[in-house]
Amino acid sequence: MSSSAGPLKGMRVIELAHIMAGPVCGLMLADMGADVIKVEKPTGDDSRRFVPPEINGEAAAYMMMNRNKRGIALNLKDPEAVEILRKLLAEADVVIENYRKGTMEKLGLAYEDLAKINPRLIYCEISGFGRTGPYAERGGFDLIAQGMAGLMSITGEGPGRPPVKVAAPISDINSGILAAMGISAAYSNMLKTGLGQKVDTSLFEAAIVQTYWQSAIAFATGEKPEPLGSAHPLNAPYQSFQTSDGWINVGAANQSNWLRFLDVIGAPELDEDPRFSSNLQRMKNLPELVEILNEYMILDTSENWLSRMDEAKLPAGPVNDILQMHSDPQARARDMIVEVKHPTAGRVETIGHPVKFSRTPASVARPAPRLGEHTREVLAEAGYDNSKIEALIMSEAVIAREAV
């Protein structure tokens, strides 16, 4: 029962994941048509308790991360619940798990166990630091990964200030996206060979790959890059500038855009200044360049500057807040803000799928499941009859919620 006719229609995924990294992976696959069955503990995913805010009693955070999925609740302390999960995994194409190392082994559901009954299974593990190496036993959080990957040392207004975390949990989100990419590649290989495999990624690695430019600089120079605020470590001017009524971003990094920028602000003579005549010189003299450009930018409004830059085909844009981004006409035109109808919360907006397919479009068609909403449905599909399902509910091996 797929959520759409997307490119992954027919893929069956069991999501044994909570909060963010694993659920991001699951929602990416679900948006692309996979049938993702989210398995929760009897008290539910911890993000159900990330309140406020909530909408009619439903946590906004949970609804954001779990749309397009079906949901069942299993008490994995009960052997019957473990057997249900084993049965589901025997027929699945993919399992996503982000438990601490050793949890699946204790349940008898390690990759080696499951490969014997389902050699086609793709077994995706998302952890703090990966399943190998000296940190494999550690738990991980986005904050910790950002710090250890060096991201917090290059984020902020300048050197000598306290470390700054990127506000969005980028290692959580990026690890989920990387896992979905890895699963898609392994799925393609499985369709050719009939054999599944392990897919292993982590928050730490997901944060490290955000440092491509800064790592290139460090490899080449042996020196650690410092924070530059909104500026770029390799090109200038490429940053935020304050206007008379706000802030805008200007991407005048290459020489042609630099000349366009000078025309727009009415300062062509700056190209004759040897301090700014090339990108190399502009980077060497960045503080002086920014000070001079700020004197021009503060003289007019954001709207006027952006209009003139748009006419000049100079890359530029506003520094939006989140609400402004939600109402941006391009975000709306690209279906990045979409609406789903939830049985409890009502109509709620959510973030759309970021990849567009011409033949097999992704979609957001199903709201996040209420706890145990699809337990009966999934168990029936797995071959359990009504009397057995009711017995499992009575014994509290599973939690089921009445459909509405």
C-alpha positions in Angstrom: 0.0 0.0 0.0 2.3 2.7 -1.3 1.8 6.4 -0.5 2.3 7.4 -4.2 3.2 6.1 -7.6 6.7 7.4 -7.2 9.9 5.8 -8.5 10.2 3.5 -5.4 6.6 2.2 -5.7 6.7 -1.5 -4.7 9.6 -1.1 -2.1 8.5 -2.2 1.4 10.4 -0.5 4.2 10.3 -1.2 7.9 11.4 1.8 9.9 12.8 1.0 13.3 13.9 4.6 13.9 13.1 7.5 16.1 13.3 11.3 16.4 15.1 12.5 13.3 17.9 10.9 11.3 16.1 7.6 10.6 12.7 9.2 10.1 14.2 11.6 7.6 15.4 8.6 5.6 12.0 7.0 5.9 10.1 10.1 4.8 12.4 10.5 1.8 11.7 6.9 0.7 8.0 7.2 1.4 7.7 10.5 -0.6 9.2 8.5 -3.5 6.5 5.9 -3.3 7.9 3.3 -0.9 5.5 1.6 1.6 7.2 2.7 4.8 5.9 1.0 8.0 7.0 2.9 11.1 7.4 0.6 14.1 7.1 2.5 17.4 7.4 1.4 21.0 4.2 1.4 23.1 4.8 5.0 24.3 5.6 6.1 20.7 8.5 7.9 19.1 10.1 10.4 21.5 9.3 13.2 19.0 5.6 12.8 19.9 6.6 14.5 23.2 8.5 17.4 21.5 5.8 19.9 22.6 5.0 22.7 22.4 4.0 23.3 19.7 1.1 20.9 19.1 -2.0 21.0 16.9 -5.1 19.6 18.5 -2.9 17.4 20.7 -0.6 16.2 17.9 3.1 17.2 18.1 4.1 19.3 15.2 7.6 17.8 15.2 6.3 14.3 14.9 3.9 15.1 12.1 6.7 16.8 10.1 9.0 13.8 10.2 6.6 11.0 9.7 4.1 11.9 6.9 3.5 9.3 4.2 4.1 6.4 6.6 1.9 3.8 8.1 2.4 3.2 11.8 2.3 0.2 14.1 3.2 -0.1 17.8 5.1 -3.2 19.1 6.2 -4.0 22.6 9.6 -5.6 21.7 10.0 -6.8 25.3 7.3 -9.4 24.4 8.5 -12.4 22.4 5.3 -12.4 20.3 6.0 -8.8 19.2 9.6 -9.7 18.2 8.2 -12.6 16.2 5.8 -10.2 14.4 8.7 -7.9 13.6 10.8 -10.9 12.3 7.9 -11.9 10.1 7.6 -8.4 8.7 11.4 -8.2 8.1 11.3 -11.6 6.3 9.1 -10.0 3.6 10.6 -6.5 3.5 13.0 -4.9 1.0 14.6 -2.5 3.5 14.9 -2.0 7.3 16.1 1.3 8.8 17.4 1.3 12.3 19.1 3.8 14.5 19.2 1.9 17.8 22.3 1.8 19.9 24.8 -0.8 18.8 23.9 -4.3 20.0 20.1 -3.7 20.4 19.2 -5.6 17.2 21.6 -8.4 18.1 19.9 -8.9 21.5 16.6 -9.2 19.7 18.0 -11.8 17.3 17.5 -9.4 14.4 21.1 -8.6 13.4 21.8 -8.4 9.7 23.4 -11.9 9.8 20.3 -13.3 11.3 17.9 -11.7 8.9 20.0 -12.4 5.8 19.4 -16.1 6.4 15.7 -15.7 6.1 15.7 -12.8 3.6 18.9 -12.5 1.5 17.3 -9.7 -0.5 17.1 -7.4 2.6 18.8 -4.1 2.6 19.8 -3.4 6.2 20.4 0.3 6.9 22.1 1.4 10.1 22.2 5.1 11.1 24.2 5.9 14.2 26.2 8.6 15.8 29.6 7.5 14.6 29.1 4.4 12.4 29.3 0.8 13.3 33.1 0.4 13.1 36.0 2.4 14.6 36.9 3.5 18.1 33.6 5.5 18.6 31.2 2.8 17.4 29.8 2.2 20.9 29.0 5.9 21.5 25.6 7.4 21.1 25.4 10.5 19.0 23.5 13.7 18.7 23.6 16.5 16.1 25.3 18.9 18.4 28.1 16.5 19.2 28.6 15.6 15.5 28.7 19.2 14.4 31.4 20.0 17.0 33.5 16.9 16.3 33.3 17.4 12.5 34.7 20.9 12.8 31.5 22.7 11.7 31.2 24.7 14.9 34.8 26.0 14.4 33.9 27.6 11.0 30.4 28.8 11.9 29.9 32.3 13.4 30.8 35.9 12.9 34.6 35.6 13.3 37.6 34.1 15.0 38.0 34.4 18.8 34.3 34.1 19.5 32.4 31.3 21.1 31.6 28.3 18.9 28.3 28.4 17.0 26.1 25.5 16.0 24.4 25.5 12.7 20.8 26.1 13.8 19.2 23.4 11.7 20.2 19.9 12.8 22.1 19.3 9.6 23.9 16.1 10.6 20.6 14.5 11.5 18.9 15.6 8.3 21.9 15.0 6.0 22.6 11.5 7.5 18.9 10.6 6.7 19.4 11.9 3.1 22.7 10.0 2.7 21.0 6.8 4.1 18.2 7.2 1.5 20.8 7.6 -1.2 22.6 4.5 0.0 19.4 2.5 0.2 18.4 3.5 -3.3 21.8 2.4 -4.6 21.7 -0.9 -2.8 18.1 -1.5 -4.0 19.2 -1.0 -7.6 22.0 -3.5 -7.0 19.6 -5.9 -5.3 17.2 -5.8 -8.3 20.2 -6.9 -10.5 21.7 -9.5 -8.2 19.0 -10.6 -5.9 21.2 -9.9 -2.9 20.8 -7.3 -0.2 23.6 -5.7 1.9 24.3 -3.5 4.9 24.2 0.3 4.4 26.0 2.1 7.3 26.2 5.9 7.7 26.4 8.2 10.7 25.8 11.7 11.9 29.6 12.2 12.2 30.1 11.4 8.5 27.1 13.5 7.5 28.6 16.5 9.2 32.1 15.9 7.9 31.0 16.0 4.2 29.7 19.5 4.9 33.3 20.7 5.2 34.4 20.1 1.6 35.6 23.6 0.9 37.2 24.2 4.3 38.8 20.7 4.2 40.2 21.5 0.8 41.8 24.7 2.2 43.2 22.8 5.2 44.6 20.0 3.1 46.3 22.5 0.8 47.7 24.9 3.4 48.0 23.0 6.6 46.1 25.8 8.3 42.7 25.7 10.0 39.9 27.7 8.4 38.3 30.3 10.6 34.6 31.4 10.7 33.7 34.2 8.2 30.1 35.0 9.1 28.1 34.8 5.9 31.2 35.2 3.7 32.7 32.4 1.5 36.2 31.0 2.2 37.2 31.0 -1.5 35.3 33.8 -3.3 34.4 37.4 -2.7 32.2 39.3 -2.4 29.8 36.4 -1.6 27.9 37.2 1.6 25.2 39.2 3.4 25.0 43.0 3.3 22.9 45.3 5.4 20.6 47.6 3.6 18.6 50.6 5.0 15.8 48.3 6.1 17.2 44.7 6.4 19.7 42.3 4.9 20.3 40.7 1.5 22.7 38.1 0.1 24.9 39.0 -2.9 26.8 36.4 -4.9 29.3 38.5 -6.9 32.1 36.0 -6.6 33.3 35.6 -10.2 34.7 38.4 -12.2 31.7 39.0 -14.4 29.4 39.2 -11.4 31.8 41.4 -9.6 31.6 43.9 -12.5 27.8 43.7 -12.5 27.8 44.4 -8.8 29.9 47.5 -9.2 27.6 48.8 -12.0 24.5 48.2 -9.8 26.0 50.1 -6.8 27.6 52.8 -9.0 31.2 52.1 -8.0 33.0 51.0 -11.2 36.2 52.6 -10.0 36.6 49.9 -7.4 37.7 47.5 -10.2 40.7 49.8 -10.8 41.7 49.5 -7.1 44.6 46.9 -7.0 43.2 45.6 -3.7 40.1 44.4 -5.4 41.0 43.8 -9.1 40.9 40.0 -8.9 39.3 37.4 -6.6 42.7 36.6 -5.1 43.2 40.3 -4.2 39.6 40.6 -2.9 40.1 37.6 -0.6 43.4 39.0 0.7 41.7 42.3 1.5 38.2 41.1 2.4 37.7 43.2 5.6 38.5 46.4 3.7 36.3 45.4 0.8 33.3 44.6 3.0 33.7 47.9 4.8 33.6 49.9 1.6 30.7 47.9 0.1 28.7 48.3 3.3 28.9 52.1 2.8 27.0 51.7 -0.5 24.5 49.0 0.5 23.2 50.9 3.5 22.0 53.7 1.3 19.0 51.9 -0.2 16.3 49.4 0.7 16.5 45.7 0.2 13.6 45.7 -2.3 15.3 48.4 -4.4 18.7 46.7 -4.4 17.2 43.3 -5.3 15.2 44.8 -8.1 18.2 46.4 -9.6 20.3 43.3 -9.1 17.7 41.1 -10.7 17.6 43.4 -13.8 21.4 43.1 -14.0 21.2 39.3 -13.7 23.3 39.4 -10.6 22.7 36.5 -8.2 21.1 38.0 -5.1 18.3 37.3 -2.7 16.6 38.3 0.6 17.6 36.9 4.0 14.2 35.5 4.8 12.9 34.3 8.1 11.1 31.0 8.1 7.6 32.4 7.7 8.8 34.5 4.8 10.3 31.4 3.2 7.0 29.5 3.6 5.2 32.2 1.7 7.9 32.6 -1.0 6.2 32.2 -4.4 9.1 30.0 -5.7 8.8 27.7 -2.7 5.1 27.4 -3.4 5.5 26.9 -7.1 7.9 24.1 -6.5 5.5 22.4 -4.0 7.9 22.8 -1.2 5.1 23.9 1.1 2.2 21.4 0.9 -0.9 20.5 2.9 -2.2 17.2 4.3 -5.3 16.4 6.2 -4.7 14.7 9.6 -7.6 13.0 11.3 -6.9 14.7 14.6 -4.9 17.9 13.8 -6.9 18.8 10.7 -5.3 20.4 7.7 -1.6 21.0 8.4 1.2 22.3 6.2 4.4 20.4 5.8 7.6 20.6 3.8 7.4 19.0 0.3 9.8 16.6 -1.4 12.9 18.3 -2.8 13.4 16.1 -5.9 11.1 16.4 -8.9 10.6 13.4 -11.3 9.0 13.9 -14.7 7.5 10.3 -15.0 7.1 9.1 -11.5 6.5 12.2 -9.3 7.0 12.1 -5.5 4.1 13.2 -3.4 3.0 13.9 0.1 -0.3 12.1 0.3 -0.7 10.7 3.8 -0.4 12.4 7.2 1.8 11.1 9.9 0.2 8.1 11.6 -1.3 8.2 15.1 0.2 5.8 17.5 -0.8 2.3 16.4 -3.1 3.6 13.7 -2.2 0.8 11.2 -1.4 -2.0 13.5 -4.5 -4.1 12.6 -4.0 -3.4 8.9 -0.4 -4.4 8.8 -0.9 -7.5 10.9 -3.7 -8.6 8.6 -1.4 -8.2 5.6 1.2 -10.3 7.4 -1.3 -13.2 7.7 -2.8 -12.7 11.2 -6.5 -13.3 11.5 -8.8 -11.1 13.5 -8.9 -13.4 16.6 -5.1 -13.5 16.8 -4.8 -9.7 16.3 -7.3 -9.1 19.1 -5.4 -11.5 21.3 -2.1 -9.7 20.6 -3.8 -6.4 21.5 -5.3 -7.8 24.7 -1.8 -9.2 25.8 -0.3 -5.7 25.0 2.2 -7.2 22.7 0.9 -4.7 20.2 -0.9 -1.3 20.5 -3.7 -0.6 18.1 -5.8 2.5 17.6 -9.2 2.5 16.1 -9.4 3.9 12.6 -11.4 7.0 11.9 
